[in-house]
């Protein structure tokens, strides 16, 4: 007969991570920095060149 009892330690449930954890990820920060630089360059072009 198959033994179905748990013999090892029980892992704690995954803790919920909020928005600040998502914002701290490097790929997202690089993406947001690129978008911010593009918006800044476009606004400076409109203000100074046009």
N, CA, C and O atoms as a Maestro MAE file, in Angstrom:
{
 s_m_m2io_version
 :::
 2.0.0
}

f_m_ct {
 s_m_title
 :::
 protein
 m_atom[200] {
  # First column is atom index #
  i_m_mmod_type
  r_m_x_coord
  r_m_y_coord
  r_m_z_coord
  i_m_residue_number
  s_m_chain_name
  s_m_pdb_residue_name
  s_m_pdb_atom_name
  i_m_atomic_number
  :::
  1 25 0.837 -1.177 0.000 1 A "UNK " " N  " 7
  2 3 0.000 0.000 0.000 1 A "UNK " " CA " 6
  3 2 0.889 1.252 0.000 1 A "UNK " " C  " 6
  4 15 1.958 1.255 0.612 1 A "UNK " " O  " 8
  5 25 0.455 2.291 -0.674 2 A "UNK " " N  " 7
  6 3 1.248 3.510 -0.822 2 A "UNK " " CA " 6
  7 2 1.146 4.371 0.427 2 A "UNK " " C  " 6
  8 15 0.050 4.626 0.926 2 A "UNK " " O  " 8
  9 25 2.300 4.822 0.935 3 A "UNK " " N  " 7
  10 3 2.325 5.673 2.127 3 A "UNK " " CA " 6
  11 2 2.109 7.126 1.702 3 A "UNK " " C  " 6
  12 15 2.916 7.673 0.951 3 A "UNK " " O  " 8
  13 25 1.028 7.758 2.176 4 A "UNK " " N  " 7
  14 3 0.700 9.136 1.779 4 A "UNK " " CA " 6
  15 2 0.932 10.137 2.898 4 A "UNK " " C  " 6
  16 15 0.537 11.296 2.774 4 A "UNK " " O  " 8
  17 25 1.564 9.719 3.988 5 A "UNK " " N  " 7
  18 3 1.821 10.661 5.084 5 A "UNK " " CA " 6
  19 2 3.034 11.520 4.732 5 A "UNK " " C  " 6
  20 15 3.964 11.058 4.070 5 A "UNK " " O  " 8
  21 25 3.013 12.769 5.179 6 A "UNK " " N  " 7
  22 3 4.135 13.680 4.917 6 A "UNK " " CA " 6
  23 2 5.209 13.452 5.976 6 A "UNK " " C  " 6
  24 15 4.950 13.560 7.175 6 A "UNK " " O  " 8
  25 25 6.412 13.135 5.516 7 A "UNK " " N  " 7
  26 3 7.482 12.885 6.475 7 A "UNK " " CA " 6
  27 2 8.449 14.058 6.581 7 A "UNK " " C  " 6
  28 15 9.165 14.169 7.576 7 A "UNK " " O  " 8
  29 25 8.486 14.939 5.574 8 A "UNK " " N  " 7
  30 3 9.419 16.061 5.586 8 A "UNK " " CA " 6
  31 2 8.789 17.296 6.205 8 A "UNK " " C  " 6
  32 15 7.598 17.307 6.516 8 A "UNK " " O  " 8
  33 25 9.595 18.333 6.380 9 A "UNK " " N  " 7
  34 3 9.054 19.584 6.931 9 A "UNK " " CA " 6
  35 2 8.098 20.248 5.931 9 A "UNK " " C  " 6
  36 15 8.283 20.164 4.716 9 A "UNK " " O  " 8
  37 25 7.101 20.890 6.466 10 A "UNK " " N  " 7
  38 3 6.111 21.553 5.628 10 A "UNK " " CA " 6
  39 2 6.633 22.945 5.282 10 A "UNK " " C  " 6
  40 15 7.025 23.707 6.166 10 A "UNK " " O  " 8
  41 25 6.634 23.269 3.998 11 A "UNK " " N  " 7
  42 3 7.110 24.583 3.556 11 A "UNK " " CA " 6
  43 2 6.075 25.649 3.909 11 A "UNK " " C  " 6
  44 15 4.875 25.410 3.777 11 A "UNK " " O  " 8
  45 25 6.526 26.822 4.357 12 A "UNK " " N  " 7
  46 3 5.566 27.885 4.666 12 A "UNK " " CA " 6
  47 2 4.909 28.387 3.382 12 A "UNK " " C  " 6
  48 15 5.515 28.338 2.312 12 A "UNK " " O  " 8
  49 25 3.682 28.865 3.486 13 A "UNK " " N  " 7
  50 3 3.017 29.373 2.279 13 A "UNK " " CA " 6
  51 2 3.755 30.600 1.744 13 A "UNK " " C  " 6
  52 15 4.385 31.346 2.493 13 A "UNK " " O  " 8
  53 25 3.656 30.784 0.429 14 A "UNK " " N  " 7
  54 3 4.345 31.928 -0.188 14 A "UNK " " CA " 6
  55 2 3.772 33.225 0.354 14 A "UNK " " C  " 6
  56 15 2.556 33.394 0.444 14 A "UNK " " O  " 8
  57 25 4.667 34.141 0.713 15 A "UNK " " N  " 7
  58 3 4.211 35.426 1.209 15 A "UNK " " CA " 6
  59 2 3.845 36.313 0.028 15 A "UNK " " C  " 6
  60 15 4.467 36.244 -1.032 15 A "UNK " " O  " 8
  61 25 2.842 37.135 0.220 16 A "UNK " " N  " 7
  62 3 2.396 38.019 -0.847 16 A "UNK " " CA " 6
  63 2 3.374 39.174 -0.981 16 A "UNK " " C  " 6
  64 15 3.828 39.743 0.012 16 A "UNK " " O  " 8
  65 25 3.685 39.506 -2.211 17 A "UNK " " N  " 7
  66 3 4.601 40.608 -2.480 17 A "UNK " " CA " 6
  67 2 3.822 41.693 -3.190 17 A "UNK " " C  " 6
  68 15 3.034 41.425 -4.096 17 A "UNK " " O  " 8
  69 25 4.056 42.924 -2.765 18 A "UNK " " N  " 7
  70 3 3.275 44.026 -3.285 18 A "UNK " " CA " 6
  71 2 3.917 44.708 -4.471 18 A "UNK " " C  " 6
  72 15 4.822 44.172 -5.111 18 A "UNK " " O  " 8
  73 25 3.433 45.894 -4.746 19 A "UNK " " N  " 7
  74 3 3.866 46.664 -5.898 19 A "UNK " " CA " 6
  75 2 5.305 47.130 -5.741 19 A "UNK " " C  " 6
  76 15 6.027 47.220 -6.734 19 A "UNK " " O  " 8
  77 25 5.744 47.429 -4.519 20 A "UNK " " N  " 7
  78 3 7.112 47.906 -4.327 20 A "UNK " " CA " 6
  79 2 8.126 46.828 -4.675 20 A "UNK " " C  " 6
  80 15 9.225 47.135 -5.136 20 A "UNK " " O  " 8
  81 25 7.764 45.564 -4.458 21 A "UNK " " N  " 7
  82 3 8.662 44.479 -4.859 21 A "UNK " " CA " 6
  83 2 8.777 44.424 -6.376 21 A "UNK " " C  " 6
  84 15 9.863 44.203 -6.911 21 A "UNK " " O  " 8
  85 25 7.648 44.626 -7.076 22 A "UNK " " N  " 7
  86 3 7.671 44.601 -8.537 22 A "UNK " " CA " 6
  87 2 8.479 45.765 -9.088 22 A "UNK " " C  " 6
  88 15 9.187 45.608 -10.083 22 A "UNK " " O  " 8
  89 25 8.387 46.930 -8.459 23 A "UNK " " N  " 7
  90 3 9.119 48.093 -8.947 23 A "UNK " " CA " 6
  91 2 10.615 47.991 -8.691 23 A "UNK " " C  " 6
  92 15 11.397 48.711 -9.311 23 A "UNK " " O  " 8
  93 25 11.024 47.104 -7.786 24 A "UNK " " N  " 7
  94 3 12.448 46.997 -7.476 24 A "UNK " " CA " 6
  95 2 13.184 46.047 -8.420 24 A "UNK " " C  " 6
  96 15 14.390 45.849 -8.280 24 A "UNK " " O  " 8
  97 25 12.477 45.467 -9.367 25 A "UNK " " N  " 7
  98 3 13.113 44.539 -10.287 25 A "UNK " " CA " 6
  99 2 13.908 45.293 -11.349 25 A "UNK " " C  " 6
  100 15 13.378 46.231 -11.945 25 A "UNK " " O  " 8
  101 25 15.162 44.915 -11.606 26 A "UNK " " N  " 7
  102 3 16.014 45.651 -12.545 26 A "UNK " " CA " 6
  103 2 15.461 45.790 -13.961 26 A "UNK " " C  " 6
  104 15 15.557 46.884 -14.519 26 A "UNK " " O  " 8
  105 25 14.883 44.744 -14.587 27 A "UNK " " N  " 7
  106 3 14.385 44.943 -15.953 27 A "UNK " " CA " 6
  107 2 13.268 45.988 -16.022 27 A "UNK " " C  " 6
  108 15 13.207 46.766 -16.974 27 A "UNK " " O  " 8
  109 25 12.404 46.009 -15.039 28 A "UNK " " N  " 7
  110 3 11.330 46.994 -15.036 28 A "UNK " " CA " 6
  111 2 11.890 48.396 -14.826 28 A "UNK " " C  " 6
  112 15 11.422 49.348 -15.451 28 A "UNK " " O  " 8
  113 25 12.882 48.533 -13.957 29 A "UNK " " N  " 7
  114 3 13.472 49.851 -13.723 29 A "UNK " " CA " 6
  115 2 14.190 50.348 -14.972 29 A "UNK " " C  " 6
  116 15 14.138 51.541 -15.271 29 A "UNK " " O  " 8
  117 25 14.858 49.464 -15.707 30 A "UNK " " N  " 7
  118 3 15.522 49.869 -16.949 30 A "UNK " " CA " 6
  119 2 14.480 50.305 -17.972 30 A "UNK " " C  " 6
  120 15 14.657 51.322 -18.642 30 A "UNK " " O  " 8
  121 25 13.403 49.547 -18.095 31 A "UNK " " N  " 7
  122 3 12.327 49.905 -19.025 31 A "UNK " " CA " 6
  123 2 11.736 51.262 -18.676 31 A "UNK " " C  " 6
  124 15 11.546 52.096 -19.561 31 A "UNK " " O  " 8
  125 25 11.443 51.497 -17.401 32 A "UNK " " N  " 7
  126 3 10.865 52.774 -16.993 32 A "UNK " " CA " 6
  127 2 11.850 53.917 -17.197 32 A "UNK " " C  " 6
  128 15 11.442 55.028 -17.538 32 A "UNK " " O  " 8
  129 25 13.130 53.665 -16.996 33 A "UNK " " N  " 7
  130 3 14.135 54.706 -17.218 33 A "UNK " " CA " 6
  131 2 14.224 55.072 -18.695 33 A "UNK " " C  " 6
  132 15 14.356 56.249 -19.030 33 A "UNK " " O  " 8
  133 25 14.155 54.089 -19.578 34 A "UNK " " N  " 7
  134 3 14.203 54.358 -21.021 34 A "UNK " " CA " 6
  135 2 12.981 55.162 -21.446 34 A "UNK " " C  " 6
  136 15 13.108 56.135 -22.189 34 A "UNK " " O  " 8
  137 25 11.800 54.763 -20.981 35 A "UNK " " N  " 7
  138 3 10.579 55.496 -21.320 35 A "UNK " " CA " 6
  139 2 10.650 56.923 -20.773 35 A "UNK " " C  " 6
  140 15 10.251 57.866 -21.456 35 A "UNK " " O  " 8
  141 25 11.152 57.087 -19.551 36 A "UNK " " N  " 7
  142 3 11.282 58.414 -18.969 36 A "UNK " " CA " 6
  143 2 12.246 59.290 -19.754 36 A "UNK " " C  " 6
  144 15 11.985 60.476 -19.956 36 A "UNK " " O  " 8
  145 25 13.367 58.709 -20.202 37 A "UNK " " N  " 7
  146 3 14.324 59.484 -20.999 37 A "UNK " " CA " 6
  147 2 13.723 59.893 -22.338 37 A "UNK " " C  " 6
  148 15 13.944 61.012 -22.800 37 A "UNK " " O  " 8
  149 25 12.969 59.003 -22.959 38 A "UNK " " N  " 7
  150 3 12.326 59.361 -24.225 38 A "UNK " " CA " 6
  151 2 11.323 60.489 -24.039 38 A "UNK " " C  " 6
  152 15 11.258 61.405 -24.858 38 A "UNK " " O  " 8
  153 25 10.539 60.428 -22.964 39 A "UNK " " N  " 7
  154 3 9.578 61.504 -22.695 39 A "UNK " " CA " 6
  155 2 10.302 62.815 -22.393 39 A "UNK " " C  " 6
  156 15 9.860 63.877 -22.832 39 A "UNK " " O  " 8
  157 25 11.396 62.755 -21.657 40 A "UNK " " N  " 7
  158 3 12.165 63.950 -21.347 40 A "UNK " " CA " 6
  159 2 12.766 64.566 -22.610 40 A "UNK " " C  " 6
  160 15 12.724 65.782 -22.797 40 A "UNK " " O  " 8
  161 25 13.324 63.716 -23.475 41 A "UNK " " N  " 7
  162 3 13.900 64.232 -24.714 41 A "UNK " " CA " 6
  163 2 12.833 64.846 -25.607 41 A "UNK " " C  " 6
  164 15 13.077 65.878 -26.233 41 A "UNK " " O  " 8
  165 25 11.662 64.239 -25.677 42 A "UNK " " N  " 7
  166 3 10.586 64.793 -26.497 42 A "UNK " " CA " 6
  167 2 10.102 66.120 -25.941 42 A "UNK " " C  " 6
  168 15 9.839 67.048 -26.705 42 A "UNK " " O  " 8
  169 25 9.980 66.227 -24.623 43 A "UNK " " N  " 7
  170 3 9.512 67.484 -24.036 43 A "UNK " " CA " 6
  171 2 10.556 68.593 -24.187 43 A "UNK " " C  " 6
  172 15 10.199 69.743 -24.441 43 A "UNK " " O  " 8
  173 25 11.836 68.262 -24.033 44 A "UNK " " N  " 7
  174 3 12.883 69.263 -24.242 44 A "UNK " " CA " 6
  175 2 12.945 69.703 -25.701 44 A "UNK " " C  " 6
  176 15 13.195 70.873 -25.990 44 A "UNK " " O  " 8
  177 25 12.719 68.777 -26.610 45 A "UNK " " N  " 7
  178 3 12.706 69.137 -28.026 45 A "UNK " " CA " 6
  179 2 11.562 70.101 -28.312 45 A "UNK " " C  " 6
  180 15 11.741 71.075 -29.043 45 A "UNK " " O  " 8
  181 25 10.383 69.836 -27.740 46 A "UNK " " N  " 7
  182 3 9.247 70.729 -27.945 46 A "UNK " " CA " 6
  183 2 9.498 72.104 -27.328 46 A "UNK " " C  " 6
  184 15 9.128 73.123 -27.911 46 A "UNK " " O  " 8
  185 25 10.117 72.135 -26.165 47 A "UNK " " N  " 7
  186 3 10.322 73.417 -25.497 47 A "UNK " " CA " 6
  187 2 11.427 74.255 -26.130 47 A "UNK " " C  " 6
  188 15 11.298 75.474 -26.243 47 A "UNK " " O  " 8
  189 25 12.510 73.606 -26.543 48 A "UNK " " N  " 7
  190 3 13.688 74.364 -26.966 48 A "UNK " " CA " 6
  191 2 13.823 74.486 -28.484 48 A "UNK " " C  " 6
  192 15 14.331 75.494 -28.975 48 A "UNK " " O  " 8
  193 25 13.380 73.483 -29.226 49 A "UNK " " N  " 7
  194 3 13.619 73.500 -30.667 49 A "UNK " " CA " 6
  195 2 12.447 74.052 -31.471 49 A "UNK " " C  " 6
  196 15 12.646 74.581 -32.565 49 A "UNK " " O  " 8
  197 25 11.259 73.940 -30.958 50 A "UNK " " N  " 7
  198 3 10.091 74.395 -31.743 50 A "UNK " " CA " 6
  199 2 9.712 75.823 -31.402 50 A "UNK " " C  " 6
  200 15 8.759 76.361 -31.966 50 A "UNK " " O  " 8
  :::
 }
 m_bond[199] {
  # First column is bond index #
  i_m_from
  i_m_to
  i_m_order
  :::
  1 1 2 1
  2 2 3 1
  3 3 4 2
  4 3 5 1
  5 5 6 1
  6 6 7 1
  7 7 8 2
  8 7 9 1
  9 9 10 1
  10 10 11 1
  11 11 12 2
  12 11 13 1
  13 13 14 1
  14 14 15 1
  15 15 16 2
  16 15 17 1
  17 17 18 1
  18 18 19 1
  19 19 20 2
  20 19 21 1
  21 21 22 1
  22 22 23 1
  23 23 24 2
  24 23 25 1
  25 25 26 1
  26 26 27 1
  27 27 28 2
  28 27 29 1
  29 29 30 1
  30 30 31 1
  31 31 32 2
  32 31 33 1
  33 33 34 1
  34 34 35 1
  35 35 36 2
  36 35 37 1
  37 37 38 1
  38 38 39 1
  39 39 40 2
  40 39 41 1
  41 41 42 1
  42 42 43 1
  43 43 44 2
  44 43 45 1
  45 45 46 1
  46 46 47 1
  47 47 48 2
  48 47 49 1
  49 49 50 1
  50 50 51 1
  51 51 52 2
  52 51 53 1
  53 53 54 1
  54 54 55 1
  55 55 56 2
  56 55 57 1
  57 57 58 1
  58 58 59 1
  59 59 60 2
  60 59 61 1
  61 61 62 1
  62 62 63 1
  63 63 64 2
  64 63 65 1
  65 65 66 1
  66 66 67 1
  67 67 68 2
  68 67 69 1
  69 69 70 1
  70 70 71 1
  71 71 72 2
  72 71 73 1
  73 73 74 1
  74 74 75 1
  75 75 76 2
  76 75 77 1
  77 77 78 1
  78 78 79 1
  79 79 80 2
  80 79 81 1
  81 81 82 1
  82 82 83 1
  83 83 84 2
  84 83 85 1
  85 85 86 1
  86 86 87 1
  87 87 88 2
  88 87 89 1
  89 89 90 1
  90 90 91 1
  91 91 92 2
  92 91 93 1
  93 93 94 1
  94 94 95 1
  95 95 96 2
  96 95 97 1
  97 97 98 1
  98 98 99 1
  99 99 100 2
  100 99 101 1
  101 101 102 1
  102 102 103 1
  103 103 104 2
  104 103 105 1
  105 105 106 1
  106 106 107 1
  107 107 108 2
  108 107 109 1
  109 109 110 1
  110 110 111 1
  111 111 112 2
  112 111 113 1
  113 113 114 1
  114 114 115 1
  115 115 116 2
  116 115 117 1
  117 117 118 1
  118 118 119 1
  119 119 120 2
  120 119 121 1
  121 121 122 1
  122 122 123 1
  123 123 124 2
  124 123 125 1
  125 125 126 1
  126 126 127 1
  127 127 128 2
  128 127 129 1
  129 129 130 1
  130 130 131 1
  131 131 132 2
  132 131 133 1
  133 133 134 1
  134 134 135 1
  135 135 136 2
  136 135 137 1
  137 137 138 1
  138 138 139 1
  139 139 140 2
  140 139 141 1
  141 141 142 1
  142 142 143 1
  143 143 144 2
  144 143 145 1
  145 145 146 1
  146 146 147 1
  147 147 148 2
  148 147 149 1
  149 149 150 1
  150 150 151 1
  151 151 152 2
  152 151 153 1
  153 153 154 1
  154 154 155 1
  155 155 156 2
  156 155 157 1
  157 157 158 1
  158 158 159 1
  159 159 160 2
  160 159 161 1
  161 161 162 1
  162 162 163 1
  163 163 164 2
  164 163 165 1
  165 165 166 1
  166 166 167 1
  167 167 168 2
  168 167 169 1
  169 169 170 1
  170 170 171 1
  171 171 172 2
  172 171 173 1
  173 173 174 1
  174 174 175 1
  175 175 176 2
  176 175 177 1
  177 177 178 1
  178 178 179 1
  179 179 180 2
  180 179 181 1
  181 181 182 1
  182 182 183 1
  183 183 184 2
  184 183 185 1
  185 185 186 1
  186 186 187 1
  187 187 188 2
  188 187 189 1
  189 189 190 1
  190 190 191 1
  191 191 192 2
  192 191 193 1
  193 193 194 1
  194 194 195 1
  195 195 196 2
  196 195 197 1
  197 197 198 1
  198 198 199 1
  199 199 200 2
  :::
 }
}
